Amino acid sequence: MQDITIKVNGKNIALSEFPAEFIKNSICGMLRTLKGVDEIKTVEIKFQN
């Protein structure tokens, strides 16, 4: 499994294998539909409200 780290308000959120794989596959699936995205090696997403 690939390494997945999620932080909310600076706090690491622990993920077991199922939610980690679910999140990874969902994000990669969405990104693959975008023009210019071929092989996905790393993904970095950051946003602030």
C-alpha positions in Angstrom: 0.0 0.0 0.0 1.2 3.5 -0.7 1.8 5.9 2.1 -1.1 8.2 2.8 -1.0 11.0 5.3 -4.0 13.1 6.2 -3.8 16.1 8.5 -6.7 18.1 9.7 -6.0 21.4 11.5 -2.4 20.2 11.8 -3.3 16.9 13.5 -2.4 13.6 11.8 -5.5 11.4 11.2 -4.8 7.7 11.6 -6.1 5.5 8.7 -6.5 1.7 8.6 -6.0 -0.1 5.3 -9.5 0.1 4.0 -10.1 3.9 4.3 -6.6 4.6 3.1 -7.1 2.5 0.0 -10.6 4.0 -0.5 -9.3 7.6 -0.3 -6.3 6.8 -2.5 -8.4 5.1 -5.2 -11.1 7.8 -5.2 -8.6 10.6 -5.6 -6.5 8.8 -8.3 -9.7 8.0 -10.2 -10.7 11.6 -10.3 -7.2 12.8 -11.2 -6.9 10.3 -14.1 -9.9 12.0 -15.8 -8.0 15.3 -16.1 -6.3 16.3 -19.2 -2.5 16.1 -18.9 -2.5 13.5 -16.1 -0.8 10.3 -17.2 1.0 8.2 -14.7 0.4 9.2 -11.1 3.5 9.0 -8.9 2.7 11.5 -6.2 -0.2 13.7 -5.3 -0.2 16.7 -3.0 -3.5 18.3 -2.0 -3.7 21.2 0.4 -6.6 23.6 1.0 -7.7 26.0 3.7 -11.1 27.3 4.6 
